[in-house]
């Protein structure tokens, strides 16, 4: 077995292994073809942000919140199913990579793992 296996494109784990024609990550369960679409999805240096179900997000998309979110300073949080229009992708703090305006709450940042493309 080769010591030069690529890290997992999903979680960046270094413990990947080969299974027939696929590469497999034991930590997140992701499987991919070496040199395939996962690795060639973005030009060098460009980040690809995916939603909770794996759809690629881009600026201006409309997304739907998939789970209820608590909001500091608010009695009620953001309910699952809330639509958020015209998102902007940013390099946020602590994994928050979507900058948006949520109706009734104002401007805030969300994680892409709690939304799906509408």
Secondary structure, 3 states (H helix, E strand, C coil): CCCCCCCCCCCCCCCEEEECCEEEECCCCCEEECCCHHHHCCCCCCCCCECCCCCECCCCCCEEECCCECCCCCCCCECCCCEECCCEECCCCCCEEEEEEECCCEEEEEEHHHEEEC
